[in-house]
Amino acid sequence: MSTYISIVMGVRTIAIADEVYERLRSLKRPDESFSKLLSRLVGRPSLLDLAGAMSPEQANVIRRSVDEGRARSRARRERLAH
């Protein structure tokens, strides 16, 4: 037998076994929704999830652009300081 959970705000219905539902319910805090419980258990995305998202060439283009922007900002700060 399965238990169905419906989550409001972009409603999704998921089917989970009764045993899983009971385990989740036991982990749920009194003032916590199932949505917040699942978010807490899953955790936040990691920057490591982005590893390999771009080629080394693309990363170098971005790195050069950032370095150039920082150099311009540094020069502008120096001009304004004098």
JOZI-V645765 format. One record per pair of residues at least 24 apart in sequence whose ideal C-beta (glycine too) atoms are under 10 Angstrom apart, sorted by the first residue. I is the first residue (numbers start at 1). GAP is how many residues later the second one is. Records with the same first field share a line. If there is no record, write none. Layout:
I->GAP  GAP
//
This chain:
5->29  30  33
6->28
7->26  27  28  31
8->25  27
9->26
10->25
14->24
//
